[in-house]
């Protein structure tokens, strides 16, 4: 590649001079099931499917209007239907400019497209502004060499893209496998035969206190530690010593208190899986929680962590399903939680199980954090080499 670019002259051309830029039309029908052709419109993913097409493949696309999609650059390998809120960009003369080279360049310079966005109402990029963006054409006087350079850049970036996708898939599969492995061992450790241990209703081994209030607007930068029920789905693991939110002392007086060792359980969610998720609070100072959550205050018969780990099992999932109410929003009330029967092995056995699961939890959390970081690192590595390949000198325009 270095030899290929050695002493290469570059001419910067406006997109309007070398690329055909147009929007599409609204299709007569959009279907959800995969059929023949993708429907590409505003946004970063396909907007559905169509029975017909109005564009050939080997075409670059970028949204012209809409929330969230401006600046995204896509490449359509196959024929597709182009919608009214998306531009197609196609080389006017493919013997001078390769479409895939155009794609990689615009992808690397998507901030330039974002810079063209007109605010007010629906964000949009005008065709006239997009046409003024410039693209580097290597060896403009030697079309064969120019194509050769463009093809080599495309080949290298295609290879990087493929390798990055393969690695991401492998790392994602590894993460999924480890999580399944952990779930299997957790269920095995927490499975007890009838008569092997005592079984008690939850309200027999602790007190359940239903939370109240706590909209996110009550949060402050500092103050009394607070755990919102929604954060149990998105942020917290099995246990925590610190909270990410706080409320004022005045607000805290109106809310239910959470002491060290208490377990906060979610009562409400849009899916059954998240109902009954719990976090053990291990902070030094009391915290508070609000509505859609129940505080379980364990007595001397059960360890909070043992209870929390059990709520992650498939056995608990089957039990809570019996009490779930609602369709769009699913709820398992504190009253119904109290009826669920839990295994209560001796405290020493609970401690042993918790100790093992704590170690598993640490390993799994480490993998869960490490693999996404590795995926992000590979993505940045790809972007670095892409930008390096597509960086050409640009002459200063004389005043």
C-alpha positions in Angstrom: 0.0 0.0 0.0 2.8 2.4 0.8 4.3 1.8 -2.7 0.9 2.3 -4.2 0.5 5.7 -2.6 4.1 6.8 -3.0 4.2 10.2 -4.8 0.5 10.0 -5.5 -1.3 13.2 -6.5 -4.7 13.8 -5.1 -7.6 15.9 -6.5 -10.4 16.9 -4.2 -13.8 16.8 -6.0 -17.2 18.0 -4.8 -19.6 15.1 -4.5 -22.0 16.9 -6.8 -19.4 16.7 -9.6 -18.7 12.9 -9.3 -21.8 11.4 -7.6 -25.5 11.2 -8.4 -27.5 12.2 -5.3 -31.2 11.6 -5.1 -33.9 10.6 -2.6 -36.4 7.8 -3.2 -40.2 7.4 -3.0 -42.6 5.9 -0.5 -43.4 2.3 -1.5 -46.9 1.2 -2.2 -46.6 -1.5 0.5 -44.3 -2.2 3.4 -44.2 -5.7 4.9 -42.6 -7.0 8.1 -41.6 -10.4 7.0 -38.3 -10.8 5.1 -39.2 -11.0 1.4 -37.1 -9.9 -1.6 -35.9 -6.3 -1.0 -34.9 -4.2 2.0 -36.7 -0.9 2.5 -34.1 1.8 3.3 -35.4 5.1 4.7 -34.5 7.4 7.6 -32.6 5.7 10.5 -29.7 3.4 10.8 -31.4 0.1 10.0 -33.8 -1.2 7.4 -37.4 0.2 7.8 -39.0 -3.0 6.6 -39.3 -5.0 3.4 -40.8 -4.4 0.0 -42.0 -6.7 -2.8 -40.2 -4.5 -5.4 -37.1 -2.3 -5.7 -36.2 1.1 -7.1 -32.4 1.0 -6.7 -29.6 -1.4 -7.7 -27.1 -2.7 -5.3 -23.5 -1.3 -4.8 -25.1 1.9 -3.6 -24.2 4.3 -0.7 -27.1 5.6 1.4 -27.4 8.2 4.1 -30.6 9.6 5.8 -31.8 13.0 4.6 -34.2 13.7 7.4 -35.2 12.3 10.8 -34.2 11.9 14.4 -31.1 9.9 15.1 -30.2 8.8 11.6 -28.4 11.9 10.2 -24.7 11.2 9.7 -25.1 7.4 9.3 -23.6 6.0 6.1 -24.8 2.7 4.8 -23.8 0.5 1.9 -26.4 -1.6 0.1 -24.9 -4.7 -1.6 -28.2 -5.8 -3.2 -31.1 -4.1 -4.9 -33.4 -2.3 -2.5 -36.3 0.2 -2.2 -35.1 3.7 -1.4 -37.5 5.8 0.7 -38.2 9.5 0.6 -36.2 10.3 3.7 -32.9 8.9 2.5 -30.3 9.8 -0.1 -28.7 7.4 -2.5 -25.2 8.3 -3.6 -23.9 6.6 -6.8 -20.7 7.3 -8.8 -21.5 9.0 -12.1 -18.5 7.3 -13.7 -17.4 4.1 -12.0 -14.2 4.0 -14.1 -13.1 7.0 -12.0 -14.8 6.5 -8.7 -15.7 3.2 -7.0 -18.9 3.2 -4.9 -17.4 1.2 -2.1 -14.5 3.6 -1.9 -17.1 6.4 -1.7 -18.8 4.5 1.1 -15.7 4.0 3.2 -14.6 7.7 2.8 -18.0 9.0 3.8 -18.2 6.6 6.7 -14.9 7.8 8.0 -16.0 11.5 7.5 -19.5 11.1 8.8 -18.9 14.1 11.2 -18.9 16.3 8.0 -22.4 15.1 7.2 -23.5 15.7 10.8 -22.1 19.2 10.5 -24.6 19.9 7.6 -27.6 19.1 9.8 -30.3 21.7 9.9 -32.0 21.9 13.3 -35.5 23.1 14.0 -38.4 20.7 13.7 -37.2 17.6 12.0 -33.3 17.5 11.6 -32.4 17.4 7.9 -29.5 17.6 5.5 -30.0 19.6 2.2 -28.9 18.0 -1.0 -27.2 21.2 -2.1 -25.0 21.1 1.1 -24.2 17.4 0.7 -23.2 18.0 -2.9 -20.5 20.5 -1.7 -18.6 17.9 0.4 -15.4 16.9 -1.1 -13.9 13.5 -1.8 -10.2 12.8 -2.6 -9.6 11.2 -6.0 -6.0 9.7 -6.2 -4.1 10.0 -9.5 -6.9 11.9 -11.3 -4.8 12.0 -14.5 -4.2 8.2 -14.5 -7.6 6.5 -14.3 -6.2 2.9 -14.2 -3.9 3.7 -11.3 -6.6 5.7 -9.6 -8.9 2.6 -9.7 -6.2 0.3 -8.6 -5.5 2.5 -5.5 -9.3 2.7 -4.7 -9.7 -1.1 -5.2 -6.8 -1.8 -2.9 -8.1 0.5 -0.2 -11.5 -1.2 -0.5 -9.9 -4.6 -0.3 -8.0 -3.8 2.9 -11.1 -2.2 4.5 -13.3 -5.1 3.5 -10.9 -7.5 5.1 -10.7 -5.4 8.3 -14.6 -5.2 8.4 -14.9 -9.0 8.0 -12.3 -9.8 10.6 -13.8 -7.3 13.0 -17.3 -8.8 12.5 -15.9 -12.3 13.0 -14.1 -11.3 16.2 -17.2 -9.5 17.6 -19.3 -12.6 16.9 -16.8 -14.8 18.6 -16.5 -12.6 21.7 -20.3 -12.2 21.9 -20.7 -16.0 21.7 -18.1 -16.4 24.4 -19.9 -14.0 26.7 -23.2 -15.8 26.1 -21.7 -19.2 26.8 -20.1 -18.0 30.0 -23.5 -16.6 31.2 -25.2 -19.8 30.4 -22.6 -21.8 32.2 -23.0 -19.5 35.3 -26.8 -19.8 35.2 -26.5 -23.6 35.0 -24.2 -23.9 38.0 -26.3 -21.4 40.0 -29.4 -23.4 39.3 -27.7 -26.6 40.3 -26.4 -25.1 43.6 -29.9 -23.7 44.4 -31.9 -26.9 43.5 -33.1 -28.9 46.5 -35.1 -32.0 46.7 -38.4 -32.2 48.7 -37.5 -33.0 52.3 -33.8 -32.1 51.8 -34.3 -28.6 53.4 -37.1 -26.6 54.9 -39.4 -24.7 52.6 -41.0 -21.5 53.8 -43.1 -18.6 52.4 -41.2 -15.4 52.0 -43.1 -13.6 54.7 -42.1 -16.3 57.2 -38.4 -15.5 56.8 -38.6 -11.7 56.7 -40.6 -8.6 56.4 -41.8 -7.1 53.1 -42.2 -3.3 52.8 -43.7 -1.8 49.7 -42.0 1.3 48.4 -43.6 4.5 47.4 -42.9 7.7 45.3 -39.3 8.5 44.1 -39.7 10.0 40.6 -36.3 10.6 38.9 -37.0 14.4 39.2 -36.3 14.0 43.0 -32.7 13.0 42.4 -29.9 15.3 43.6 -26.2 15.3 43.1 -25.5 14.3 46.7 -27.5 13.5 49.8 -29.1 10.3 51.0 -28.3 7.2 48.9 -31.3 6.1 46.8 -32.1 3.2 44.5 -34.7 3.6 41.8 -36.5 0.4 40.7 -35.5 0.9 37.1 -31.8 1.0 38.0 -32.0 -2.6 39.3 -32.6 -3.7 35.7 -30.0 -1.5 34.1 -27.2 -0.9 36.5 -27.0 -3.0 39.6 -25.8 -6.6 39.9 -26.6 -9.0 42.8 -25.4 -6.6 45.5 -24.0 -3.0 45.9 -22.3 -0.9 48.5 -22.9 2.4 46.7 -25.8 4.0 44.9 -25.6 6.0 41.7 -28.5 8.3 42.8 -29.2 10.5 45.8 -32.1 12.5 47.3 -32.4 15.3 49.7 -32.9 14.6 53.4 -36.4 16.1 53.2 -37.4 13.8 50.3 -35.8 10.8 52.1 -38.1 11.2 55.0 -41.1 10.5 52.8 -39.6 7.3 51.4 -39.0 3.8 52.7 -35.7 3.1 54.4 -33.3 0.5 53.2 -30.8 -0.8 55.8 -27.6 -2.8 55.2 -28.4 -6.4 54.3 -31.9 -5.5 53.0 -32.9 -6.6 49.5 -34.7 -4.4 47.1 -37.0 -6.3 44.7 -38.7 -5.0 41.6 -42.4 -5.4 41.4 -43.1 -4.0 37.9 -41.6 -4.2 34.4 -42.5 -4.4 30.8 -41.3 -8.1 30.8 -41.6 -11.0 33.2 -37.9 -11.6 33.3 -37.2 -8.2 35.0 -40.0 -8.5 37.5 -38.6 -9.9 40.8 -35.0 -8.8 40.0 -33.3 -7.9 43.2 -30.2 -6.2 44.7 -28.8 -6.6 48.2 -27.8 -3.2 49.7 -24.5 -3.4 51.6 -23.9 0.3 52.1 -22.7 1.6 55.4 -25.4 4.3 55.7 -29.1 3.7 55.2 -30.6 4.3 51.8 -34.1 4.7 50.4 -36.2 3.3 47.6 -39.5 4.2 46.0 -42.5 2.8 44.2 -42.6 -0.4 42.0 -40.2 -1.9 44.5 -40.5 -4.0 47.7 -37.9 -4.1 50.5 -37.3 -7.5 51.8 -35.8 -7.4 55.4 -34.5 -10.9 56.0 -34.7 -12.4 59.5 -32.2 -14.8 61.1 -33.4 -17.8 58.9 -32.1 -16.4 55.6 -29.2 -14.5 54.2 -30.1 -11.6 51.9 -27.6 -12.7 49.2 -29.0 -16.2 49.3 -32.5 -14.8 48.6 -31.1 -12.5 45.9 -29.3 -15.4 44.1 -32.4 -17.5 44.3 -34.5 -14.8 42.5 -32.1 -15.3 39.5 -33.0 -19.0 39.0 -35.3 -20.6 36.6 -37.1 -22.1 39.6 -38.0 -18.7 40.9 -39.0 -17.6 37.3 -41.6 -20.4 37.2 -43.0 -19.4 40.6 -43.3 -15.7 39.9 -45.1 -16.4 36.6 -48.0 -17.8 38.6 -48.6 -14.4 40.3 -47.8 -12.1 37.3 -50.6 -9.7 36.3 -50.9 -7.4 33.3 -50.0 -7.5 29.6 -48.0 -4.4 28.6 -46.9 -3.7 32.1 -46.4 -6.8 34.3 -46.6 -6.7 38.1 -46.1 -9.1 40.9 -47.3 -7.4 44.1 -45.6 -7.5 47.5 -48.6 -9.5 48.8 -48.0 -12.1 46.1 -44.3 -12.2 46.6 -44.9 -13.0 50.2 -46.7 -16.2 49.1 -43.8 -17.6 47.1 -42.1 -20.6 48.8 -38.3 -20.6 49.1 -35.9 -23.3 50.1 -34.3 -22.5 53.5 -31.2 -24.6 54.1 -29.2 -24.1 57.3 -27.4 -20.8 57.6 -23.9 -22.4 57.2 -25.0 -24.0 54.0 -26.4 -20.7 52.7 -23.1 -19.1 53.5 -21.2 -21.8 51.5 -23.5 -21.4 48.5 -23.3 -17.6 48.6 -19.5 -17.8 48.8 -19.3 -20.0 45.7 -21.8 -17.9 43.8 -20.0 -14.7 44.8 -16.9 -16.1 43.1 -18.9 -17.0 40.0 -20.5 -13.6 40.0 -17.1 -11.8 40.1 -15.8 -13.9 37.2 -18.9 -13.4 35.1 -19.0 -9.7 35.8 -15.3 -9.4 34.8 -16.0 -11.2 31.6 -19.2 -9.2 31.0 -17.2 -6.0 31.4 -14.0 -7.2 29.6 -15.5 -8.6 26.4 -17.5 -5.5 25.4 -14.4 -3.4 26.1 -12.4 -5.8 23.8 -15.1 -5.5 21.1 -15.0 -1.7 21.4 -11.2 -1.7 21.2 -11.3 -3.8 18.0 -13.9 -1.3 16.5 -11.6 1.6 17.3 -8.7 -0.2 15.8 -10.6 -0.7 12.6 -11.7 3.0 12.6 -8.1 4.0 13.1 -6.8 2.1 10.1 -9.7 3.1 8.0 -9.1 6.8 8.7 -5.4 6.3 8.1 -6.0 4.8 4.7 -8.4 7.5 3.7 -6.4 10.5 4.9 -5.0 12.4 1.9 -3.2 15.8 1.9 -5.5 18.7 1.1 -4.0 21.9 -0.5 -4.9 25.1 1.2 -7.3 27.2 -0.8 -5.7 30.6 -1.6 -7.5 33.7 -0.6 
